[in-house]
């Protein structure tokens, strides 16, 4: 920790010096400083310049999201944010692995411990389970990432917050079409139509569709993903604005699963033998609609209402061995899940003066509900494997959360600001068992979790271009329904022994923006009770439990700088020390037997790297051309609680070029990208505590991507 403090101190001292450095190339005369534009963020639900927010928050704009990228996965962009890990698993059946400051690293599919939003509509269920497969990156205006204590103001499972904002419709209609091709028969096509809906321009729309097809780097990893999104924005009057959003996603994907160390050494492209034997696969279909209305009651008072509803259907073939499914209480090896969800958020904003200083208050009430029909089947019929067999599980599950929140921001001095807030969350789970047979009793049950999470932050504006801040707060994370679905004793029904994880968070940092240099640094410390851990993970079935205390602490650094008219660089570094603080025996039923697993104090939390770094050097000789070199370093990753095996550290380089030009009345954008230039062997992600030792999900070696799009504007 002392070394971490020294790193933060050196960054604080050296970077301001760099801000006043002479121009590159030996000029004696100083270059005039050009103030970078303010980055407006919404971390505290009040639009503010990032320099005025006492929290670690970053925004990625549309240019960085798209520049020389195929815009298929969120992982393409998030690597430039310190503290954030977004791993592309090369497996569309399991989505990305996303974690912030170590929260979410345990996830074996989907996203846990991180709240997700798109245009204000939650992409995270009330139990904390989220998906990013429906994020429309090609139409994004920016992505905001909030880390640290203030993320607790978003409720359950707020280890961090990621929100995508779609670009507003343009003043003139425009039609865009494009395509991408790459290694392993990667194909992506998209079509977009945007513009005004009426002559006055008070209403606009955007329609975007895309399809991704890929054979996959590994055997049995073919996938197809179709996305569609429609948005309408408008202003009904001077006081009322609204946004309507509709989107959907359709995924059909094979699941290659993980490899053992021996299988990895034999053939990195192989799928697990059971994946082929059972034809492991997944289909997902989701439709969602949302609306947001904002009405100004007066210059000081504004009401905002957000409502949404959707349906997500999932069918998955697991690789649970036939013999394991013999007990009558086993839930089978094929999943059929039909989930309906809806929610609403009513928020009041008040802006006033207190002691002649600006005061903003936000109060709100949020309610979210998810209800699902979960069925389990045998994954065999007679000797035929990988087909849906006899019914083994039939449940109706419901989770409801009701939250109240209050936040206040007071600029009590021209150089000092105070932000405080609290959120009370109550999450209720209920399961009704409709599959009751001899040997499988009624497993109906209910659970309830509640918590109040306070936060407070203090900001000091040291100079017009430098801010220092500190904050503290509590957070909590309930198990998701998927984590409650399986018990260590093999029975179905809710895993009612799971407790919610509770965290205490501290953070201090700085943010600066001077001329063409911007940088930030943050130091954080988190202590968690009842950490949610993976007890076992086999054939797609994960059983979870609670550990004792754990600790996460670290340093985050980020910088971007134009060092010459045509040259600029950006970089991000994260140091994360995440460990268990006490011995914890993991067993199905106390007292534990001698053969049960022990998590020893001092062991690293699995799925996390101690050091990660990203850097980009970009050459832009004119406004129409970008050539960039990106580097990434990821330290070793332990794959289980005992730290008995690990994925090795790696470093990679990527080269990209993008050209924008006009021809035949169209605006063109073409790019080429060569990833992993030196063909390094990389473990892209790991499956934590996989019971058969199939921890490793390899990433491709050297691979290429080409893309071309055209846009036509018309009245």
N, C-alpha and C positions, 0 to 999 in steps of 0.2 A: 504493500500500500504506500510506503514511503517513496518507492520508485515512481508510482503513479502520480503522487503529489509533485515530485520533481518535474515529471513530464509536463504537467499542467502549468507549473510555474514558468518553465522555460518557454512554453508556447505563449504565455501571457506577456513575457518580457520581450521576446524576439519579434513576434509578429507585428506589433505596432511600429517597431523600427523599420521593418520591411515596408510598411505602408508609406513611409516617407523616403524610400530609396530613390536614387537617380534612375533615369531610364536606361535600358539595356543598350549596349553598343558603345559606351565610352563618352556619351554626351555630358558635358559639364553642366549644362543648364538643366534645371529640374523640369520635368514634364508637368504641365498643369493638371491638377487632380480633377477627375471627372466623377462626380458622385453617382454611385450605382443607384438604380431605381429602388424605391422601397418595396419590400416583399410583404404584401398584405396577407395575414393569416387569420384563422378563426378559432384558435385554440381555446379561448375563453368565451366562445360564442358571441364575441364582439369583434368585428373586423378591426384589426390593429396592425401597425407596422411591427414586423418581427422584433425590431430593436426595443419595443415597449412591452414585450411579453416575458414574464419571469419564468420561462420554461424552455426546455430543449425542444424546439420545433423547427422543421425545415420544409421547404417547398421545392418541388421539381416542376419546372415549367414545360410547356408543350414542346419547345425546341429540344430540350434534353431528353424528353420521353421518346421522340421520334428520330433523332439524329442518327443516321446509319444503323437503325434498328428495325427488325421486322414487326415490332409492337404486338407480339403474341402473348408474352408473359410479363407479369409485374416484376419479376426478378431482373429483367433487363435494366430497369431504372433504379430500383431500391438499393442497389449496391453502392450508390454514391452517397447514401445517408449513413453516418456513423451510428453504431448501436443496433443496426437493423441487419438481420440475416434473412435472405430470401433465396432458397435453394430450389433450382429446377431439378426435379427428380427424374426427368426423362421418362415420366410415367403419368399420362393424362388420367389414368384411373385413380390417382391418389392426390392430385393437385400439388401446389407448391408447399414447401416447408418454410414458414415465416415465423421468426421470433424477434422480439425487441428486448434488449438487455437480458436475454436468457429466458424470457417468458414466451411460452409456446413451443419450446424446443422438444417437448415430450410427444408432440402430436405425430401420430402415425398416418393420418389422413386429414384433409381439411386444415383449418387454422384454429388454434386454441390460444387463449390468453392474450389475444390482440383483438381490439374492436375494429370492425371494417365498415366503411360507409361509401356510398356512391351518390353524389348530389344530395346529401342529407338523409338518404334512405339507408337504414341499417342493412348490411350484408352479413351480420352476426345475429344468430338466434338468441332468444332471451337466456338460454343456458350457457352461452359463450362459444358455441360452435359456429364457425364462419366459413365462407367460400369466396374465392375471388375469380372463379371461372367466367362470371358474367360481366366483369369489368371491361368497358369498351375503351381500350387504350388509344385507339386511332382517333377518337373524338375528344380526348381529354385536353382540358386547358391547363390543369396542374394537378399534382398529387401532394397532399400535406401529410406529414408524419410527425406525430406528437409522442414524446417519450417522457418517462419520469412521473412524479407524483400527480401532476395535473390530469393525467389520463384517467385517474380514478373518478373524475367528475362525469365520465361517460358510462359508469355503472359496472356491473359484473364483468369480470375477465378483462379488465382494462390494464394489462401490462404495457400497452401502448395503443395508439390510434392511427389508422391509415385511412385517409379519405380521398377519393377521386372526385374532381369537379369537371363536368363536361363543358366544353367551350360554348359560349352563347352563339345563337344563330347569326350569320353575317348579314350585313345590310343588303347585299345583292344575293340572288340565288346562285348557287354553285353546285356542280356535279363533280364528284371525285370517284375515280376507279383506279385500282392498282392490283398488283400481284407480286408475290414473293416466291422464290424457289431456293432450295438449298440441299445440303447433304441429307442422306437417308430419305430421299424423296419427300422432302418437306415442301409443301405447297400451301400458300395462303392467298386468297383473293378477297377483295372487299369492294364495296360500293357505298357511296354516301351522297345524300342530297340534302342541302341546307339552304335556308333563306327566310325571307319574310312571308307571313301568311296574309297580310293585308297591305294596302297602299300606304297607310300611315306608318307602318313599321313598328306598331306597338305590340305585335305578336309575331313570333318567329318559330321555326321548327327545324329539326334535324332528324334525318333517318339514316341509320348505319346498319349494314349487314356485313358479315364476314364468315369465311369458312377456312378452317385449317385441316389439312390432311397430312399425315406423316406415317411412314413405315416404321420409324423409330430406330435409334442407335442399337438397341438390343433386340434379340429375338422376342417374339410375342409381345411387341409393344406398339402395334399399329393403333392409330387413333384417328377419329374425326370429331371436330368440334365446330358447331355452328352457333353464331351469335347474331342477335338482332336487337337494336335499341331505337326507340322513337322518343323524342322530347319536344315539348311545346312550352315556350316561355312567353309570358305576356304581361301587360300592365293594363288592368281593367280600368284604372283611374289613377290620378296622381298619388293616391294613398294606398293602392292595392296592387300587389304583384303576385304572380303565380307561376308555378312550374309543374308540369305534368310529365311523368316519366314512365315508360313501358320498356321492359327488356325481357329477353329470354335466352336460354342456352340449351343446346342439345349435344350430349357427349356420348360417343360409343368408343370404348377403349379396352384393349387387352391389358393385362396386368402381369408384367414379367417378374414381379416380386424381387426380393433381395437375394444376394449371393453370399455363400460362405467364403472364407479366405481361400480355401482350396479351390472352389469353383471359380473364384475371381482370378486366381493364378492360371487356371486352365483355359478359360475363355471369357474375357470381359464382356463380350456381347451376348452371352448365354442368358437364357431365362432359367429360373429355378425348375428342377424336374417336376415338382408338384404343380407348378403353374401350367406346364404343358399337359400334364396328366389330367388335371381337372378343367383345363381351358379357362383359367382365371380371367375374369373380365368384369366390366362395369358399364352400366348405362345410366345417364342422368338427364332428366328433362325438367327444366325450371321455367316458370313464367311469373313475372312480378309487375305490379303496377303501384305507382306512388304519386302523391300530390303534395305540394307545399304552397301554402298561402301566407302572405305577409301583408298586414294591414296596419298603417300608421293611424292610431287613434288621435294623436296630437304630435307636435314636434318632439315631445318628451317620452311618449308612450307608444310602444309597438307590440302587436300580438302576432305570433307566428304559429301556424298549425301545420303539422306534417302527419300524413297518414299513408299507410301502405298495406298491401296484402299480396300473397303469392302462394304458389304451390311448387313443391319439389318432389319428384319421383325418382327413386334410386333402386336399381336392381343390381346385385353383385353376387358373383360366384366366387366363394372362398375355396381354400385348399385344405380344409379340415379333414384329416384322414377318416375313412369310413369307420374304423374301429373305435375312434374317439367319440363318435356320435351314438354309440350303443346305449348309454344310459337314457332312460325315459325322460330325464330332466334336461338333457342337452338340447340346445336350441337349433341344431342343424348347421349346415355349411353353405346355405344359399340365403341371401337376404332380399326381402321385398319391402321397401319402405315408401310410404306415401305420406308426405307432410304438408299440411296447410299452416300458414302463419300470417299474422297481421299485427299491426301496432299503430299507436298514435302518440304524438308528442305535442303538448300545448305549452307555449313559452311566452312569457311577458318580459319585455325589455323596457327599462326606465333609465333615462339619462337626465341628470340634474346637476346642480352645484351644491357642494357642502363645504362650508367655510371658504367660499369663493374658489373652490377647486372642483374639477370635474369628477363626478361620481356616476358609475354605471352599475345597474343592478339587473340580474337575470334570475327569474324564478320559473320553474317549470314542473310539469307532471307528465310522466311517460308510462305507458302501459304496453306490454308486448305479450303475445301468446303464440305458442307453437303446439299443434296437436298432430299426432302421427298414428298411422296404423302400421305396426311393425309385425311382419310375419317372417318366420324362419322355416326353411325346408331342408330336407336331406339333399346333398349335392350328388346324388347317384340314384339310379333305378336299376336294380339287379346288379349286373357287372358293368354297366355303362356309367362312366364317371363324367362329371361336369354338366349334368342335366338336373333340372329341378325334380325332386322326388316328393316323398310324403311330407305332410305338414308336421312341424315340430315346435312351432312357436306362433302365438297369435295374441298380440297385445294392443291396447289403445292407450297411448301415452299423451300426457298434456303437461306443458310447463308454462307458467305464467309469471311475469315479473311486473311489479308495480314500483316505480321509483319517483321520489320527489327530490328536486335539487334547487340550490340557491347559490348564486355567485355574485360577488361584488368586486368592482375595480375602482380604486380611488387614487387619483393623482394628487396626493396630499402636499406635494412640494414640486416645484418646477423640475427637480432632478430625482425625485423619489416617487415610487408608485407601489401600491399594496394591492394584491389580489388574494381574496379568500373565498372559500366555498365549501359546501358539504353536499353529499348525496346519500340518501337513505334508499337502500335496495332490499326488496323482499322477493325471493324466487321460490316458487312452489312447484314441486314435481308430483305427478300422480300417474300411476300405472294400473290398468285394469286387465287382468289376465283372462283371456277367452279360450285358453287351451289347457284344460284340466283333465287329466287322465290318471289311471293307476300308476303310481311311481312319479307323477308330476303334479304336486298339489297346487292349489291356488297361490300364485305368487304376486297377487295384487298388493299395492302398498303406496305410500306417499312419503315425501320428504319436504322439508321447508328450511330455507336458509335466509337469514337477514343480517344486514350490516349497515352501519353508518360510516361513511368515508369522508373525513374532513381533510382539506388541503389549505395551505397558505403559502404565498410567495411574495418576496420583497425584491424590488428592482431599483437600482441606482444608475442614473444616467451620468456616468463619469465625464463624458464629453459628448458633443452632438453625434459622434460616430461610434462611441463605445458604451456598452451597457454591461453592468455586472448584476447578477441575480442569485438568489438562494430560495429554495422552497422545500417543503416537507409535507407529507401526507400519508394516509393509510389507504390500503386497497384490499380487495378480496376477490376470490375466484372460486365459483362453485364447480363441481364436476358437471360435464355435459351429459345429456341423455345417452350418448354413445359410450361414455366412460362409465356410466351407471349400468350399462346393458348386460355386462358379464360379471360373474362372481368368481372368486378364487376357489370356492368349493364345488364349481361345476354346475350349480343350479341356475335356472333362469330367474327372472325377477330383478328388481332393483338391488344394486349393490349398496344396501343401506348403511354399511359401515363407513362409507366415504364421508369425510368432513371437508368443508370449504377451506381453501388455503387463505391465510391472512398475512398481509405484508405491511411493513413500515418502511417508508422511503424518505431518503434525504438526497438533495441535489444542490450543487453550486456550479455556476458557470459564467461565461462571458460571451458576448456576441459583438462583432465590430463590422462596420461597413464604411470604408473610407476610400474615396477615389475609385480605382478599379481593383481594389483588394477587399475581399470579405473573408472573415474567418470566425470560428466559434470553438469553444472548448467547454466541456462539462465533466464534472466529477460526481459520481453517484454511489450510493450505498443503500442496499435493500436487505432486510432480514424478513424471512418468511417462515411462518409456523404451518405445520401440516401440509408441506409441499406435496402436490399430487404427482405420483410417480407410476411408471409402468411396472407392474409386477411380472407380467408375462405377455408375450406377443407371438402368437403362433397361428399360421394359416389365415391371417387377417382378423383374428379375434384377439382383442387386447383387454387385459384385466388390470385395473388400476387400484392403487392404495395410497395411503398417506405416509410420508416420512416425517421426521421430527423437524428440527429447525434447519434452515439453509440460509446461505448468504450470497448475495451478488454485489460486487463492487467493481468499479472500473473507471476508465477515462475514455472520453470521446473527443476527437479533434476533426475539424473540417476546415478547408481553405480553398479559395479560388482566386486567381490573380491573372490579369492580362499583363504579361511581362514585356510585350512589344506590340506594335499595331497589329501584327498578324499572328502572334503567338499568345496562348494562354494555357494555364494548367488548373486542375482541380484535384483535390485529394481528400480522403477520409481514412481515419484510423480509429480502431476500437481495441482497448484492452479490457478484458472481462475475466474476473476471477470469481467463479461460481462453484460453491462447495457445500456439502452437507456438514453441519456443525456438530452432530451427535450420532452415535451408533443407533441404528434402527433395524430391528429384526423384521423381516418380511415373511409372513406366513398366513395361511388361510384362516386358521382358527387358533387363538391363544389357548394354552401356552405353546410356544414354537418348539418344533422338534430340532434335533441337531443338524438335520439335513437342509433346513430352510435357509434362505438367503439372508445375508447380513450386509447392510449398507454401513460401512465404517466411516466414522467422523473424519473429515479431511479429504474424502474422495470428491473428485470433480463431478458436477452434474453432467450427465451424458448429453451428447448432441450439440455441444457448444465448443467453440474455439476460444483459446485464450487471447490470441492476437488475430485480427483481420485488418486488411488494408486494401484500399483501392486508389488508383490514380489515373489521370487522363492528361495527356499532352495533345493540344489541338493546334493545328496550323490552318488559318483561314486567310489566304492571300487576297481574297475578294469576298464580297457578301454572298456569292453564289457557290462557294466551294469550301468544304471542310474535310480535312484529313486528320484522323485522330489515332492515337496509340493509347490503349488502355492496359493497365496492369492490375493484377489482383493477387493478393497473398492470403492464404487461409492456413492457420496453424492446425495441428493435429486435433482430432475429434475423438473423444472416448465414446464407445458405443453401448456401454452398460454401466450399471451403478457400481460394480466392483472395479471399474477401470481396467478390466482384464484384457481388453482388445481396443484397438484404435484405428481410425482412418488416418493415414499419414498426411503431413502438411504438404502444401503444394503452392506453386506460383505459376501464373499463366500470363501471356500477353495476347491481346487482340488488336487487329488492325482494321480500320474502317475508313471509307471515303464516301462522301455524299456530294452530289452535284445538283443544283437547281437551275433551270433554264426555261426559256419560253420558245415555243416553236408551233407552227400551224395553228395559232390562236389558243394554245393550251399552255398552262403552267405545269412543268414537269419536275419530278423529283426522282432521281435515281441514286441507288447506293450499292456498294459492295462491301462485304465484311468477311474477314478471315479470322476465325476464333481459334484460340489455343495454337498460336503460331508454331511453337516448338514441339507440338504433338506430345505433351506431357500426359502421363497416366494419372487420372484424377478420380477420386471418389467424390461424386457430386453431393451425395446425401447419405444418411445412415438411418436405419430403423432401430430405434432404441429398445434394448432388452429383447431382441428377437430370440425366441426360445430355442430355435434350431441353429442359431449362430449365423443366420442369413442377414447380417447387419448391413451389407454393403450394396449401394446403388451407384454403379460407375457412370461417369459422364463421358461424352465423346472425346476423342483425340482431336486432331486438326479437322476443322469443318468450315464450310463456307455458306454464305447467304447472299443472294442477289435480289434486289427489289426495284420496281419501277411503278410510279403512279402519275396520273395526269388529272388536272383540275380545270374545269371550264366555268367561268363566271358569266351569267347572263341575267337580263332583266326579267 
